[in-house]
Amino acid sequence: MSIEVLREFLGWCLAINTGLMIFTFIVITAVGDTAAIFHGKMFKLEPDTVRREFYHYMANYKIAIIVFNLVPYLALLAMADGS
């Protein structure tokens, strides 16, 4: 696999994952209270705990996107520009 193909792959992964993260944020923001109550009943948790876990999920997802998509993509961009 060439560097160009890998860079394009990581670029698409970054775009798709960022889009999913933004979509999830919008959904959580729009129906946060309803979702917190629903999931709270489902898992026998307080709605405040569910809301906190939503934000933990978003933070972990953002870190995963940065570590596994953005940083390798930028490194491959730097390698292509340096040669």
ROMARTI-89120 format. One record per residue (C-alpha): residue in one letter; z, x negated, y negated; residue number from 1. Coordinates in nm, 3 decimals. Example, Ala and Ser with C-alpha at 12.3 -4.5 7.8 and 13.67 -1.06 7.14 Angstrom:
% residues 2
(node 'A' (0.780 -1.230 0.450) 1)
(node 'S' (0.714 -1.367 0.106) 2)
***
This chain:
% residues 83
(node 'M' (0.000 0.000 0.000) 1)
(node 'S' (-0.097 -0.141 -0.336) 2)
(node 'I' (0.131 -0.162 -0.637) 3)
(node 'E' (-0.090 0.086 -0.823) 4)
(node 'V' (-0.056 0.349 -0.549) 5)
(node 'L' (0.321 0.297 -0.528) 6)
(node 'R' (0.353 0.318 -0.906) 7)
(node 'E' (0.154 0.642 -0.913) 8)
(node 'F' (0.366 0.782 -0.629) 9)
(node 'L' (0.690 0.699 -0.810) 10)
(node 'G' (0.550 0.844 -1.131) 11)
(node 'W' (0.482 1.175 -0.959) 12)
(node 'C' (0.823 1.167 -0.791) 13)
(node 'L' (0.982 1.110 -1.131) 14)
(node 'A' (0.786 1.395 -1.290) 15)
(node 'I' (0.863 1.642 -1.009) 16)
(node 'N' (1.233 1.550 -0.987) 17)
(node 'T' (1.273 1.567 -1.365) 18)
(node 'G' (1.104 1.907 -1.367) 19)
(node 'L' (1.335 2.032 -1.092) 20)
(node 'M' (1.638 1.901 -1.279) 21)
(node 'I' (1.532 2.075 -1.601) 22)
(node 'F' (1.456 2.398 -1.411) 23)
(node 'T' (1.797 2.385 -1.241) 24)
(node 'F' (1.968 2.325 -1.575) 25)
(node 'I' (1.790 2.623 -1.729) 26)
(node 'V' (1.881 2.848 -1.436) 27)
(node 'I' (2.244 2.736 -1.435) 28)
(node 'T' (2.263 2.787 -1.811) 29)
(node 'A' (2.097 3.129 -1.800) 30)
(node 'V' (2.289 3.276 -1.506) 31)
(node 'G' (2.584 3.039 -1.487) 32)
(node 'D' (2.861 3.298 -1.490) 33)
(node 'T' (2.689 3.524 -1.237) 34)
(node 'A' (2.609 3.229 -1.010) 35)
(node 'A' (2.963 3.092 -1.042) 36)
(node 'I' (3.114 3.427 -0.943) 37)
(node 'F' (2.867 3.472 -0.655) 38)
(node 'H' (2.919 3.121 -0.515) 39)
(node 'G' (3.292 3.147 -0.577) 40)
(node 'K' (3.309 3.454 -0.355) 41)
(node 'M' (3.081 3.295 -0.097) 42)
(node 'F' (3.290 2.978 -0.064) 43)
(node 'K' (3.629 3.121 -0.169) 44)
(node 'L' (3.646 2.912 -0.485) 45)
(node 'E' (3.745 2.988 -0.841) 46)
(node 'P' (3.447 3.031 -1.078) 47)
(node 'D' (3.574 2.741 -1.292) 48)
(node 'T' (3.565 2.514 -0.986) 49)
(node 'V' (3.211 2.625 -0.909) 50)
(node 'R' (3.101 2.554 -1.268) 51)
(node 'R' (3.257 2.209 -1.252) 52)
(node 'E' (3.077 2.140 -0.923) 53)
(node 'F' (2.746 2.254 -1.078) 54)
(node 'Y' (2.787 1.986 -1.343) 55)
(node 'H' (2.885 1.725 -1.083) 56)
(node 'Y' (2.570 1.817 -0.892) 57)
(node 'M' (2.357 1.779 -1.205) 58)
(node 'A' (2.515 1.443 -1.290) 59)
(node 'N' (2.462 1.309 -0.938) 60)
(node 'Y' (2.103 1.435 -0.933) 61)
(node 'K' (2.033 1.265 -1.266) 62)
(node 'I' (2.177 0.937 -1.138) 63)
(node 'A' (1.966 0.963 -0.821) 64)
(node 'I' (1.652 1.021 -1.027) 65)
(node 'I' (1.727 0.719 -1.243) 66)
(node 'V' (1.811 0.489 -0.951) 67)
(node 'F' (1.541 0.595 -0.704) 68)
(node 'N' (1.253 0.700 -0.932) 69)
(node 'L' (1.281 0.575 -1.290) 70)
(node 'V' (1.401 0.217 -1.235) 71)
(node 'P' (1.149 0.133 -0.958) 72)
(node 'Y' (0.872 0.295 -1.164) 73)
(node 'L' (0.963 0.085 -1.469) 74)
(node 'A' (0.987 -0.228 -1.255) 75)
(node 'L' (0.638 -0.170 -1.118) 76)
(node 'L' (0.509 -0.108 -1.469) 77)
(node 'A' (0.662 -0.438 -1.580) 78)
(node 'M' (0.508 -0.618 -1.281) 79)
(node 'A' (0.162 -0.479 -1.359) 80)
(node 'D' (0.187 -0.574 -1.727) 81)
(node 'G' (0.312 -0.922 -1.647) 82)
(node 'S' (0.021 -1.020 -1.420) 83)
***
